[in-house]
């Protein structure tokens, strides 16, 4: 059984203002003003980490706006979660059985 509290505490070091949300009884992690590198530049986006199966993906990361990438990402903006529109892309191979920080890092690799 996962220790979500410990995983959230570790992730909080990367995003101190993170918030624990839930939708449909599943944990979501809101990461406001998340800083990460995209196409060699530091950018900031609100992010929502979905560490569960969804839409045929083992996990998802949703962003408040698209981010630049060296790769051609298949973006979608059809996600309304927690009353807000989110963007996500096709990025299938990030397992959900690793720590939240590893899931986040796996999704952010799309922008390196």
C-alpha positions as CSV (number, residue, x, y, z in Angstrom):
1,X,0.0,0.0,0.0
2,X,1.3,3.4,-0.9
3,X,2.1,6.1,1.6
4,X,0.7,9.1,-0.2
5,X,1.6,11.4,2.7
6,X,5.3,10.5,2.5
7,X,5.3,10.8,-1.3
8,X,3.5,14.2,-1.2
9,X,6.0,15.4,1.4
10,X,8.9,14.5,-0.9
11,X,7.2,16.2,-3.9
12,X,6.6,19.3,-1.8
13,X,10.3,20.0,-1.8
14,X,10.0,20.6,-5.6
15,X,6.8,22.5,-5.3
16,X,6.2,23.9,-1.8
17,X,2.6,25.1,-2.5
18,X,1.3,21.8,-3.8
19,X,-2.2,20.8,-2.8
20,X,-3.8,17.4,-2.5
21,X,-7.0,17.2,-4.5
22,X,-9.3,14.4,-5.3
23,X,-11.6,13.5,-8.2
24,X,-13.8,10.4,-8.3
25,X,-12.2,9.2,-5.1
26,X,-8.7,9.4,-6.7
27,X,-5.8,11.4,-5.5
28,X,-4.7,14.4,-7.7
29,X,-1.7,16.6,-7.0
30,X,-2.1,20.3,-7.9
31,X,1.3,21.9,-8.4
32,X,0.8,25.6,-8.7
33,X,3.6,27.6,-10.4
34,X,5.7,24.5,-11.1
35,X,9.1,25.5,-12.5
36,X,10.7,23.2,-15.0
37,X,12.9,23.3,-18.1
38,X,11.3,23.2,-21.5
39,X,13.4,23.4,-24.6
40,X,16.3,24.7,-22.6
41,X,14.4,27.5,-20.9
42,X,13.0,27.7,-17.4
43,X,9.2,28.1,-17.5
44,X,6.4,28.1,-15.0
45,X,3.0,26.4,-15.4
46,X,0.3,25.2,-13.0
47,X,0.3,21.5,-13.2
48,X,-2.0,18.7,-12.2
49,X,-0.5,15.2,-11.7
50,X,-2.9,12.3,-12.1
51,X,-1.0,9.2,-10.8
52,X,-3.6,6.7,-11.9
53,X,-4.8,5.0,-15.1
54,X,-6.7,7.4,-17.3
55,X,-7.6,7.4,-21.0
56,X,-5.4,4.5,-21.7
57,X,-2.3,6.0,-20.0
58,X,-0.9,4.7,-16.7
59,X,-0.5,8.3,-15.5
60,X,-1.1,11.8,-16.8
61,X,0.3,15.3,-16.3
62,X,-1.9,18.2,-17.1
63,X,-0.6,21.8,-17.6
64,X,-2.4,25.1,-17.5
65,X,-0.8,26.0,-20.9
66,X,1.2,24.2,-23.5
67,X,5.0,24.1,-23.1
68,X,7.6,24.2,-25.8
69,X,9.4,20.9,-26.6
70,X,12.1,19.6,-29.0
71,X,9.7,16.8,-29.7
72,X,6.4,17.0,-31.7
73,X,3.9,16.4,-29.0
74,X,0.3,15.5,-29.7
75,X,-1.5,18.1,-27.5
76,X,-5.1,18.1,-26.4
77,X,-7.0,20.8,-24.5
78,X,-10.2,18.8,-23.8
79,X,-9.7,18.2,-20.1
80,X,-11.9,19.9,-17.6
81,X,-10.7,18.9,-14.1
82,X,-11.6,20.7,-10.9
83,X,-13.6,23.3,-12.9
84,X,-10.6,24.3,-15.0
85,X,-9.4,23.6,-18.5
86,X,-6.1,21.7,-18.8
87,X,-3.7,20.7,-21.6
88,X,-2.0,17.3,-21.9
89,X,-0.1,15.4,-24.6
90,X,0.4,11.8,-25.7
91,X,3.1,10.5,-23.4
92,X,2.3,6.9,-22.5
93,X,5.1,5.2,-20.8
94,X,5.2,6.8,-17.3
95,X,4.2,4.1,-14.9
96,X,2.1,4.9,-11.9
97,X,3.7,2.4,-9.5
98,X,6.7,4.6,-8.8
99,X,6.9,7.6,-6.4
100,X,5.1,10.7,-7.3
101,X,8.3,12.6,-7.9
102,X,9.4,9.9,-10.4
103,X,6.0,10.1,-12.2
104,X,6.4,13.9,-12.5
105,X,10.0,13.6,-13.7
106,X,8.9,11.0,-16.3
107,X,6.3,13.4,-17.7
108,X,8.6,16.4,-17.7
109,X,11.1,14.4,-19.9
110,X,8.9,15.3,-22.8
111,X,10.2,18.9,-22.6
112,X,14.0,18.2,-22.4
